[in-house]
């Protein structure tokens, strides 16, 4: 069993080298607050929870962590409903997975990995089935394999990422990314989650006569969009008034409003995007663990699967999606939480990366596809979460959904989307740290920021930023400045951008 990289002891939460302890940049916390200002009694722990999670040392409170964990769960609960829909197609044999079993697998894998992130990584990051990973599994793998073989590839890609963590390579890559690009990644993720929120709410429409439009025909229609707008404005007003827990209050209030509107206005069921805001007839459901352990580890590489070349390309694609999506999310959310030092590095990073990598294997073993850090974790950070206690709370709520999964459908995606837009507005504050007058860093930062939302891919934004950064540095005669790791990443990302032609050249599906 691989050894989890060790970190500084519990009384010294510092980076691994001799650099100073992480600063709390002025205004880098949510809503422009300085997290260090609220530290009770300096850094002295107030109890067992405080000592273990370093709550006071990070300028938080138990109440903040509980509220943040609940907020993150409410923003992520839709995955319990959405992931089974993504993975609900037929495999190469024509077999389809049971919806109840997929729901159980999704909640189980999210619960296990998120609790591990809280207890081991001690960061406010929640994990669940990654939409990029599930989408790749559903579109690229499942049509050519059995479900057990597809989950086997998820286990393999997760173990490969764990090996990269244990070797220290993943952390070196993250620390080797220039600071301006790290700020750009945070901005890009902010724009990305904003677009996700606007699109999922129905406020922003895609696929019409123009690439993007206000609603389906240039105007807003339907009660659900109105609920989104009211919820969004309510949260902004609460934040402007300095109300603690503004996001949680807004999401809870928006859910109640949605239930009232749905009942009074008799909104058609199809008007709500993912779930109808009604109290379920029976909130209790029995979990179905039949998919657990249903894994064929190497079957996809054989004659009855995709074949060795196709399976290898699929694993490479999954590793890229899982590796860089999570890396960028950890950088963005960690920076927003004030956990990074002045060079953009996070203490305890390797433990968080280990849990994230293991999430791929855990998800495959559970039958839910690979687990990865969710950008919705930023909603909890926006409500005050700074430690792993918030993640532990989120994971416990996912575990509760094993028996109460119908309740997850109460919060409509239109309400949860408002929280994403709010977080996007907060993460834009990192733009002030980028020197936009220096074209050598401004251009890569710009490409990183805009390509994440415009391509709907975090990895594409990171890739464009890295490639443009090294090429521009080389073009101005500073090819050694990026360092060897950045040049290696450039080569990897060039393969990533050329993956379509490479597939065609190799004759891969």
ABEGO torsion letter per residue (X at the ends): XBBBBBBBBAABBBBABABBBBBBBBGABBGGBBAAAABBGEABBAEAAAAAAGAAAAGBBAAAAAAAAAAAAAAAAAAAAAAAAAAABBBAAGBBBBAAAAAAAAAAAAAAAAAAAAAAAGBBBBBBBBAAAAAAAAAAAAAABBAAAAAAAAAAAAAAAAAAAAAGAAAAAAAABBAAAAAAAAAAAAAAAAAAAAAAAGABBBGBABABBBEAAGBBBEAAAAAAAAAAAAAAAAAAAGBBGAAAAAAAAAAAAAAAAAAAAGBBAAABAABBBBBBABABBBBBAAABGBBBAAAAABAABAEAAAAAAAAAAAAAAAAAAAAAAAAAAAAAAGABBAAGBBBGAAAAAAAAAAAAAAAAAAGAEBBBBBAAAAAAAAAGBABAAAAAAAAAAAAAAAAAAAAAAABBAAAAAAAAAAAAAAAAAAAAABBAABAAAAAAAAAAAAAAAAAGBAAAAAAAAAAAAAAAAAAAGAAAAAEAAAAAAAAAAAAAAAAAAAAAAAGBX
